[in-house]
Amino acid sequence: MVVKVAVIGAGVTGLSVATVLKEKFPNLPITLFADKFSPGTTSDGAAGLWMPFLLGDTPEKDVYVYSKDTWIFLKKLWDSPVGGKLGVSLVPCLQTSDTVNPVPMYSDFVYGFQVLTKEQLALYNKPEWRQGYRFVTFICEGSKLMPHLLEEFRSKNGIVIVKRLESLEEIASDFDVIINCSGIGAKELVNDISVHPIRGHIFRVKAPWQKSILIDDSDKGNYIIPNQDSVVLGGTHDKDQWDIVPRKEDAKFILDGCTSLFPSLEKAEILYEWVGLRPGRNQLRVELEKKTINGKPLTVIHNYGHGGSGLTTFYGCALKVANLLQGTLTSENYLASKL
């Protein structure tokens, strides 16, 4: 029996799933459905910082596994001759906060993790900062990685269909397994009321002298994240806000806050302003669901709700999806080893 698989979504989450499945099951027919591709996805607008962010109540053990697996993948890309061309950079980071929190779970594998002393924090002349870390982390620019993933998928005989799906029923009769990587679209696609937008407003500026990351996790904090061709200044994380029109008050908050942290940014040329909607959920959902649609049994593997961590967890989640697919193929007596 030939098992037909559909993947819905062509952000970094959907594309990574499609490519990982083609690697693990080279003869498995896989069709990718999406109405938006790079450069028109939320992943394109993201700064691409590897750091878990806005994942709701997702169990820390799951965040750890997905994030670490993605870190290992990014390290392999970084070590390869094409890592730079694919938008992967290794950048020093300062992370601060106006509250004292437990040491983050990623402290045991990021490079050079260090907790700053009170004396070191005081040197920044920010009395509201009560905690700070230094480490070196990856940046993965989706706008450079995603075209590569799509090309890789197509080169392995992956099928791409440009289409907006309103429900799983539209394709259920043609496939045995559907992998749902629809991001914020899952709210309507599978009627998940826990899916919500987390509105993000950023500027991209030209500041080639800015070579380090600053993440202020304070209640009214800003962030500065250098990419290869620009620097991202942010930002906002407004829950349940669907508006993607830039707001003057947000723009002032971003520009004033970032230039107060690094005054040299005052002379940076503004390239553009952008607002995107992160796919929020109470918990990241990576799980298998058995359904019957129009009398036909169907396996659905969900992979959405990545919040602000799409480019932090995408590869680890793709590996989990592949394991779930392997399990269902094996349990239903499909010859997975020959696919």
ZALO-188861 format. One record per residue (C-alpha): residue in one letter; z, x, y. Coordinates in steps of 0.02 Angstrom, whole numbers, always signed. Example, Ala and Ser with C-alpha at 12.3 -4.5 7.8 and 13.67 -1.06 7.14 Angstrom:
BEGIN
{res->A, pz->+390, px->+615, py->-225}
{res->S, pz->+357, px->+684, py->-53}
END
This chain:
BEGIN
{res->M, pz->+0, px->+0, py->+0}
{res->V, pz->-47, px->+65, py->+173}
{res->V, pz->+96, px->+40, py->+295}
{res->K, pz->+36, px->+5, py->+472}
{res->V, pz->+148, px->+59, py->+615}
{res->A, pz->+143, px->+10, py->+799}
{res->V, pz->+235, px->+99, py->+939}
{res->I, pz->+261, px->+2, py->+1101}
{res->G, pz->+280, px->+104, py->+1261}
{res->A, pz->+202, px->+263, py->+1330}
{res->G, pz->+344, px->+336, py->+1431}
{res->V, pz->+419, px->+497, py->+1366}
{res->T, pz->+519, px->+396, py->+1238}
{res->G, pz->+369, px->+308, py->+1160}
{res->L, pz->+255, px->+459, py->+1165}
{res->S, pz->+384, px->+572, py->+1083}
{res->V, pz->+411, px->+444, py->+945}
{res->A, pz->+223, px->+430, py->+916}
{res->T, pz->+200, px->+620, py->+905}
{res->V, pz->+353, px->+649, py->+795}
{res->L, pz->+296, px->+515, py->+673}
{res->K, pz->+122, px->+590, py->+664}
{res->E, pz->+200, px->+759, py->+624}
{res->K, pz->+314, px->+690, py->+488}
{res->F, pz->+191, px->+561, py->+416}
{res->P, pz->+18, px->+634, py->+453}
{res->N, pz->-78, px->+503, py->+353}
{res->L, pz->+17, px->+353, py->+418}
{res->P, pz->-92, px->+240, py->+529}
{res->I, pz->-2, px->+230, py->+697}
{res->T, pz->-58, px->+130, py->+848}
{res->L, pz->+17, px->+153, py->+1020}
{res->F, pz->+21, px->+3, py->+1137}
{res->A, pz->+58, px->+17, py->+1323}
{res->D, pz->-2, px->-50, py->+1489}
{res->K, pz->+59, px->+102, py->+1588}
{res->F, pz->+25, px->+284, py->+1553}
{res->S, pz->+61, px->+445, py->+1647}
{res->P, pz->+59, px->+461, py->+1797}
{res->G, pz->+113, px->+280, py->+1816}
{res->T, pz->+276, px->+277, py->+1716}
{res->T, pz->+458, px->+292, py->+1766}
{res->S, pz->+465, px->+456, py->+1670}
{res->D, pz->+337, px->+528, py->+1792}
{res->G, pz->+449, px->+496, py->+1942}
{res->A, pz->+607, px->+564, py->+1862}
{res->A, pz->+672, px->+735, py->+1913}
{res->G, pz->+683, px->+782, py->+1729}
{res->L, pz->+856, px->+860, py->+1730}
{res->W, pz->+931, px->+883, py->+1557}
{res->M, pz->+1102, px->+803, py->+1579}
{res->P, pz->+1170, px->+642, py->+1502}
{res->F, pz->+1180, px->+510, py->+1639}
{res->L, pz->+1201, px->+321, py->+1651}
{res->L, pz->+1213, px->+282, py->+1465}
{res->G, pz->+1345, px->+147, py->+1479}
{res->D, pz->+1462, px->+134, py->+1331}
{res->T, pz->+1352, px->+230, py->+1210}
{res->P, pz->+1468, px->+320, py->+1086}
{res->E, pz->+1490, px->+501, py->+1138}
{res->K, pz->+1449, px->+562, py->+962}
{res->D, pz->+1277, px->+480, py->+975}
{res->V, pz->+1246, px->+550, py->+1149}
{res->Y, pz->+1295, px->+722, py->+1084}
{res->V, pz->+1172, px->+718, py->+939}
{res->Y, pz->+1024, px->+647, py->+1037}
{res->S, pz->+1054, px->+764, py->+1184}
{res->K, pz->+1079, px->+920, py->+1079}
{res->D, pz->+924, px->+886, py->+974}
{res->T, pz->+824, px->+867, py->+1134}
{res->W, pz->+900, px->+1028, py->+1204}
{res->I, pz->+845, px->+1121, py->+1048}
{res->F, pz->+669, px->+1050, py->+1065}
{res->L, pz->+661, px->+1100, py->+1249}
{res->K, pz->+719, px->+1275, py->+1203}
{res->K, pz->+575, px->+1288, py->+1079}
{res->L, pz->+454, px->+1234, py->+1214}
{res->W, pz->+532, px->+1356, py->+1338}
{res->D, pz->+513, px->+1498, py->+1214}
{res->S, pz->+330, px->+1455, py->+1181}
{res->P, pz->+183, px->+1523, py->+1281}
{res->V, pz->+147, px->+1349, py->+1352}
{res->G, pz->+324, px->+1298, py->+1399}
{res->G, pz->+298, px->+1323, py->+1585}
{res->K, pz->+134, px->+1228, py->+1586}
{res->L, pz->+223, px->+1082, py->+1501}
{res->G, pz->+349, px->+1072, py->+1642}
{res->V, pz->+497, px->+1153, py->+1557}
{res->S, pz->+608, px->+1263, py->+1666}
{res->L, pz->+778, px->+1343, py->+1644}
{res->V, pz->+883, px->+1327, py->+1802}
{res->P, pz->+1063, px->+1364, py->+1855}
{res->C, pz->+1166, px->+1209, py->+1895}
{res->L, pz->+1324, px->+1169, py->+1993}
{res->Q, pz->+1403, px->+1002, py->+1945}
{res->T, pz->+1546, px->+937, py->+2052}
{res->S, pz->+1654, px->+781, py->+2066}
{res->D, pz->+1789, px->+703, py->+2174}
{res->T, pz->+1885, px->+656, py->+2015}
{res->V, pz->+1952, px->+759, py->+1871}
{res->N, pz->+1863, px->+717, py->+1708}
{res->P, pz->+1865, px->+786, py->+1530}
{res->V, pz->+1754, px->+936, py->+1502}
{res->P, pz->+1582, px->+867, py->+1454}
{res->M, pz->+1533, px->+867, py->+1272}
{res->Y, pz->+1381, px->+977, py->+1306}
{res->S, pz->+1491, px->+1123, py->+1361}
{res->D, pz->+1479, px->+1200, py->+1187}
{res->F, pz->+1291, px->+1227, py->+1186}
{res->V, pz->+1222, px->+1238, py->+1364}
{res->Y, pz->+1209, px->+1415, py->+1430}
{res->G, pz->+1351, px->+1499, py->+1524}
{res->F, pz->+1465, px->+1348, py->+1544}
{res->Q, pz->+1609, px->+1387, py->+1661}
{res->V, pz->+1746, px->+1278, py->+1738}
{res->L, pz->+1772, px->+1326, py->+1920}
{res->T, pz->+1946, px->+1368, py->+1981}
{res->K, pz->+2023, px->+1285, py->+2133}
{res->E, pz->+1993, px->+1445, py->+2230}
{res->Q, pz->+1808, px->+1446, py->+2182}
{res->L, pz->+1788, px->+1262, py->+2230}
{res->A, pz->+1871, px->+1293, py->+2398}
{res->L, pz->+1733, px->+1416, py->+2444}
{res->Y, pz->+1611, px->+1271, py->+2458}
{res->N, pz->+1712, px->+1193, py->+2600}
{res->K, pz->+1705, px->+1021, py->+2519}
{res->P, pz->+1887, px->+963, py->+2512}
{res->E, pz->+1839, px->+805, py->+2418}
{res->W, pz->+1779, px->+907, py->+2269}
{res->R, pz->+1918, px->+914, py->+2140}
{res->Q, pz->+1817, px->+981, py->+1993}
{res->G, pz->+1664, px->+1087, py->+1964}
{res->Y, pz->+1563, px->+1169, py->+1826}
{res->R, pz->+1427, px->+1300, py->+1822}
{res->F, pz->+1300, px->+1317, py->+1684}
{res->V, pz->+1114, px->+1342, py->+1653}
{res->T, pz->+1012, px->+1193, py->+1595}
{res->F, pz->+833, px->+1137, py->+1566}
{res->I, pz->+722, px->+1034, py->+1676}
{res->C, pz->+580, px->+943, py->+1588}
{res->E, pz->+451, px->+865, py->+1703}
{res->G, pz->+383, px->+710, py->+1619}
{res->S, pz->+223, px->+712, py->+1721}
{res->K, pz->+175, px->+877, py->+1639}
{res->L, pz->+242, px->+847, py->+1464}
{res->M, pz->+179, px->+670, py->+1433}
{res->P, pz->-9, px->+706, py->+1448}
{res->H, pz->+16, px->+843, py->+1318}
{res->L, pz->+107, px->+723, py->+1200}
{res->L, pz->-29, px->+592, py->+1218}
{res->E, pz->-165, px->+721, py->+1185}
{res->E, pz->-70, px->+783, py->+1032}
{res->F, pz->-52, px->+606, py->+965}
{res->R, pz->-238, px->+571, py->+988}
{res->S, pz->-286, px->+736, py->+908}
{res->K, pz->-197, px->+680, py->+749}
{res->N, pz->-298, px->+519, py->+739}
{res->G, pz->-170, px->+414, py->+830}
{res->I, pz->-243, px->+252, py->+900}
{res->V, pz->-209, px->+205, py->+1082}
{res->I, pz->-229, px->+27, py->+1147}
{res->V, pz->-204, px->-12, py->+1331}
{res->K, pz->-123, px->-182, py->+1329}
{res->R, pz->+32, px->-266, py->+1398}
{res->L, pz->+126, px->-356, py->+1260}
{res->E, pz->+230, px->-507, py->+1305}
{res->S, pz->+309, px->-527, py->+1132}
{res->L, pz->+314, px->-446, py->+960}
{res->E, pz->+227, px->-599, py->+890}
{res->E, pz->+64, px->-541, py->+970}
{res->I, pz->+45, px->-397, py->+846}
{res->A, pz->+164, px->-444, py->+705}
{res->S, pz->+25, px->-503, py->+590}
{res->D, pz->-65, px->-335, py->+601}
{res->F, pz->+80, px->-216, py->+570}
{res->D, pz->+220, px->-186, py->+447}
{res->V, pz->+332, px->-86, py->+564}
{res->I, pz->+348, px->-102, py->+753}
{res->I, pz->+441, px->+29, py->+851}
{res->N, pz->+502, px->-40, py->+1016}
{res->C, pz->+508, px->+93, py->+1152}
{res->S, pz->+475, px->-30, py->+1293}
{res->G, pz->+613, px->+28, py->+1408}
{res->I, pz->+658, px->-100, py->+1539}
{res->G, pz->+521, px->-210, py->+1467}
{res->A, pz->+635, px->-245, py->+1318}
{res->K, pz->+724, px->-372, py->+1426}
{res->E, pz->+577, px->-490, py->+1404}
{res->L, pz->+490, px->-418, py->+1251}
{res->V, pz->+639, px->-446, py->+1136}
{res->N, pz->+744, px->-557, py->+1250}
{res->D, pz->+883, px->-429, py->+1269}
{res->I, pz->+991, px->-494, py->+1411}
{res->S, pz->+1094, px->-334, py->+1415}
{res->V, pz->+944, px->-235, py->+1481}
{res->H, pz->+952, px->-210, py->+1669}
{res->P, pz->+872, px->-102, py->+1802}
{res->I, pz->+964, px->+44, py->+1881}
{res->R, pz->+871, px->+71, py->+2044}
{res->G, pz->+839, px->+253, py->+2090}
{res->H, pz->+778, px->+309, py->+2262}
{res->I, pz->+725, px->+491, py->+2287}
{res->F, pz->+626, px->+606, py->+2401}
{res->R, pz->+515, px->+748, py->+2345}
{res->V, pz->+507, px->+892, py->+2468}
{res->K, pz->+423, px->+1061, py->+2478}
{res->A, pz->+563, px->+1191, py->+2473}
{res->P, pz->+509, px->+1335, py->+2361}
{res->W, pz->+664, px->+1435, py->+2411}
{res->Q, pz->+777, px->+1308, py->+2323}
{res->K, pz->+804, px->+1382, py->+2150}
{res->S, pz->+964, px->+1298, py->+2090}
{res->I, pz->+1025, px->+1124, py->+2046}
{res->L, pz->+1171, px->+1036, py->+2129}
{res->I, pz->+1239, px->+875, py->+2054}
{res->D, pz->+1381, px->+794, py->+2150}
{res->D, pz->+1453, px->+661, py->+2035}
{res->S, pz->+1569, px->+597, py->+2170}
{res->D, pz->+1566, px->+411, py->+2210}
{res->K, pz->+1447, px->+443, py->+2357}
{res->G, pz->+1371, px->+603, py->+2293}
{res->N, pz->+1196, px->+673, py->+2308}
{res->Y, pz->+1089, px->+781, py->+2196}
{res->I, pz->+961, px->+919, py->+2224}
{res->I, pz->+847, px->+962, py->+2078}
{res->P, pz->+706, px->+1089, py->+2094}
{res->N, pz->+546, px->+1057, py->+1997}
{res->Q, pz->+404, px->+1181, py->+1982}
{res->D, pz->+302, px->+1113, py->+2128}
{res->S, pz->+433, px->+1017, py->+2228}
{res->V, pz->+618, px->+983, py->+2247}
{res->V, pz->+694, px->+812, py->+2211}
{res->L, pz->+826, px->+748, py->+2332}
{res->G, pz->+929, px->+598, py->+2280}
{res->G, pz->+985, px->+477, py->+2253}
{res->T, pz->+1043, px->+304, py->+2210}
{res->H, pz->+1091, px->+213, py->+2051}
{res->D, pz->+1101, px->+30, py->+2098}
{res->K, pz->+1129, px->-84, py->+1949}
{res->D, pz->+1032, px->-248, py->+1936}
{res->Q, pz->+923, px->-206, py->+2086}
{res->W, pz->+738, px->-242, py->+2052}
{res->D, pz->+674, px->-198, py->+2226}
{res->I, pz->+561, px->-44, py->+2228}
{res->V, pz->+533, px->-39, py->+2416}
{res->P, pz->+619, px->+112, py->+2498}
{res->R, pz->+768, px->+67, py->+2607}
{res->K, pz->+807, px->+153, py->+2771}
{res->E, pz->+994, px->+162, py->+2736}
{res->D, pz->+962, px->+246, py->+2567}
{res->A, pz->+841, px->+369, py->+2646}
{res->K, pz->+972, px->+418, py->+2776}
{res->F, pz->+1105, px->+438, py->+2642}
{res->I, pz->+992, px->+551, py->+2538}
{res->L, pz->+925, px->+660, py->+2678}
{res->D, pz->+1089, px->+677, py->+2772}
{res->G, pz->+1187, px->+711, py->+2613}
{res->C, pz->+1069, px->+840, py->+2541}
{res->T, pz->+1046, px->+935, py->+2703}
{res->S, pz->+1234, px->+942, py->+2726}
{res->L, pz->+1245, px->+1028, py->+2557}
{res->F, pz->+1099, px->+1145, py->+2590}
{res->P, pz->+1058, px->+1154, py->+2777}
{res->S, pz->+896, px->+1248, py->+2742}
{res->L, pz->+825, px->+1086, py->+2673}
{res->E, pz->+813, px->+1019, py->+2851}
{res->K, pz->+652, px->+1119, py->+2872}
{res->A, pz->+578, px->+1062, py->+2706}
{res->E, pz->+416, px->+964, py->+2714}
{res->I, pz->+435, px->+788, py->+2645}
{res->L, pz->+299, px->+759, py->+2515}
{res->Y, pz->+339, px->+578, py->+2473}
{res->E, pz->+474, px->+448, py->+2445}
{res->W, pz->+487, px->+354, py->+2280}
{res->V, pz->+589, px->+213, py->+2203}
{res->G, pz->+596, px->+183, py->+2015}
{res->L, pz->+693, px->+74, py->+1895}
{res->R, pz->+790, px->+162, py->+1758}
{res->P, pz->+803, px->+60, py->+1596}
{res->G, pz->+988, px->+24, py->+1590}
{res->R, pz->+1087, px->-59, py->+1450}
{res->N, pz->+1269, px->-73, py->+1400}
{res->Q, pz->+1228, px->+47, py->+1257}
{res->L, pz->+1076, px->+148, py->+1207}
{res->R, pz->+994, px->+54, py->+1064}
{res->V, pz->+919, px->+152, py->+920}
{res->E, pz->+928, px->+42, py->+767}
{res->L, pz->+828, px->-47, py->+633}
{res->E, pz->+810, px->-236, py->+627}
{res->K, pz->+732, px->-341, py->+489}
{res->K, pz->+639, px->-493, py->+554}
{res->T, pz->+525, px->-629, py->+490}
{res->I, pz->+387, px->-682, py->+609}
{res->N, pz->+272, px->-825, py->+560}
{res->G, pz->+330, px->-807, py->+380}
{res->K, pz->+293, px->-621, py->+371}
{res->P, pz->+431, px->-491, py->+343}
{res->L, pz->+432, px->-361, py->+481}
{res->T, pz->+533, px->-203, py->+512}
{res->V, pz->+573, px->-170, py->+696}
{res->I, pz->+650, px->-6, py->+752}
{res->H, pz->+720, px->-17, py->+927}
{res->N, pz->+730, px->+135, py->+1041}
{res->Y, pz->+772, px->+86, py->+1220}
{res->G, pz->+910, px->+79, py->+1350}
{res->H, pz->+907, px->+264, py->+1397}
{res->G, pz->+970, px->+236, py->+1575}
{res->G, pz->+956, px->+399, py->+1671}
{res->S, pz->+942, px->+503, py->+1513}
{res->G, pz->+765, px->+476, py->+1452}
{res->L, pz->+719, px->+658, py->+1473}
{res->T, pz->+887, px->+711, py->+1402}
{res->T, pz->+883, px->+612, py->+1240}
{res->F, pz->+699, px->+575, py->+1203}
{res->Y, pz->+672, px->+698, py->+1061}
{res->G, pz->+837, px->+668, py->+975}
{res->C, pz->+804, px->+481, py->+978}
{res->A, pz->+629, px->+510, py->+908}
{res->L, pz->+704, px->+606, py->+761}
{res->K, pz->+824, px->+462, py->+730}
{res->V, pz->+678, px->+339, py->+731}
{res->A, pz->+585, px->+448, py->+606}
{res->N, pz->+738, px->+450, py->+492}
{res->L, pz->+752, px->+260, py->+502}
{res->L, pz->+568, px->+242, py->+459}
{res->Q, pz->+584, px->+364, py->+314}
{res->G, pz->+730, px->+262, py->+249}
{res->T, pz->+638, px->+97, py->+255}
{res->L, pz->+482, px->+169, py->+175}
{res->T, pz->+586, px->+241, py->+34}
{res->S, pz->+693, px->+86, py->+8}
{res->E, pz->+540, px->-26, py->-3}
{res->N, pz->+457, px->+90, py->-130}
{res->Y, pz->+321, px->+152, py->-15}
{res->L, pz->+265, px->+327, py->-59}
{res->A, pz->+330, px->+404, py->+101}
{res->S, pz->+306, px->+581, py->+37}
{res->K, pz->+119, px->+550, py->+24}
{res->L, pz->+99, px->+471, py->+196}
END
